[in-house]
Every structure is written in structure tokens, then in C-alpha cells.
Amino acid sequence: MDRSRRWRAVRELLCSFYAEVLPLEVFVRRLQMHTLAQGQPQPLVQDGDPGSYCSLVAQCLVGRLADVGGGWGSCSSLISVWFST
């Protein structure tokens, strides 16, 4: 999945949920389902992604970082697992 499609998926979900107040876990679950519906699962964050995109994803998943030991590498691995299962 190319970078623009991943950005589009995040942007579409943010726009569709803007009027709603969602718990972080619900938002991440819906983002995962939306991403998987796009076709072949790919890690949401990949090498070479812009820093602003990585920050957005990290902030969406900040509630889960403590569960995996912290650090961006752990977050990236967690994203890969969530978005490929």
C-alpha cells in the first residue's frame, strides 16, 4: 500500500469520526478494519514515511506503547502486528 493510500485511510477515518468522541481503542480498531478492507495488509508505518505521519500514528497508539515496552521500534512492530492480523 503506497503512502498516499495510507494517509487517505487515516484522513478519511478522522473526518468521519470528527463529530464523534471515540475511545482510543475504538478508533484504532476501526482504523485497523478500514486498512484491512483496502486489500493486502501492510504495516501502517514504514521506513521513509514523513515525520508528521509517524507522529500522527504514534499519537493514535500512545495508549498502547506502555504495553510493548515503549520506543518507536516497539510501536512500529505493534502496528505491523495489528494491521497484518
C-alpha positions in Angstrom: 0.0 0.0 0.0 1.6 3.3 -1.0 2.0 6.2 1.3 -0.9 8.3 -0.2 -3.4 5.4 0.3 -2.3 5.0 4.0 -2.7 8.8 4.5 -6.1 8.7 2.8 -7.3 5.9 5.1 -6.3 7.8 8.3 -7.7 11.1 6.9 -11.0 9.5 5.9 -11.4 8.0 9.4 -10.5 11.2 11.2 -13.0 13.1 9.0 -15.8 10.5 9.5 -15.3 10.4 13.3 -14.6 14.1 13.8 -18.1 14.7 15.2 -17.9 11.6 17.4 -15.9 11.2 20.6 -14.4 7.7 20.4 -12.2 6.0 23.0 -8.7 5.5 21.6 -9.1 1.7 21.4 -12.3 2.0 19.3 -10.6 4.5 16.9 -7.6 2.2 16.5 -9.8 -0.9 15.9 -11.9 1.0 13.3 -8.7 2.2 11.6 -7.4 -1.4 11.6 -10.6 -2.7 10.0 -10.6 0.1 7.4 -7.0 -0.5 6.5 -7.6 -4.3 6.1 -10.6 -3.7 3.9 -8.3 -1.8 1.5 -6.7 -5.1 0.4 -3.4 -6.8 1.2 -2.4 -5.9 4.8 0.7 -3.7 5.1 2.4 -2.1 8.1 0.9 1.3 8.6 4.3 2.9 9.3 7.2 2.1 7.0 10.8 3.3 6.6 10.9 6.7 4.8 7.5 7.9 6.0 7.3 11.6 6.8 7.8 12.5 10.4 4.4 14.1 10.7 2.7 10.9 9.6 4.7 8.8 12.1 3.8 11.3 14.8 0.1 11.1 14.0 0.2 7.3 14.1 2.2 7.3 17.3 -0.3 9.6 19.0 -3.2 7.4 17.9 -1.4 4.5 19.5 0.1 6.2 22.5 -2.2 4.4 24.9 -0.7 1.0 23.8 3.0 1.9 23.9 3.5 1.0 27.6 2.2 -2.5 26.9 5.0 -3.3 24.5 7.9 -1.7 26.3 8.0 1.7 24.7 10.0 3.2 21.9 9.2 3.8 18.3 10.6 0.4 17.2 8.1 -1.3 19.5 5.3 0.9 18.3 6.2 0.1 14.7 6.2 -3.6 15.5 2.9 -3.3 17.2 1.4 -1.5 14.3 2.7 -4.2 11.9 1.1 -6.9 14.1 -2.2 -5.0 14.5 -2.5 -4.2 10.8 -1.5 -7.6 9.5 -3.7 -9.9 11.6 
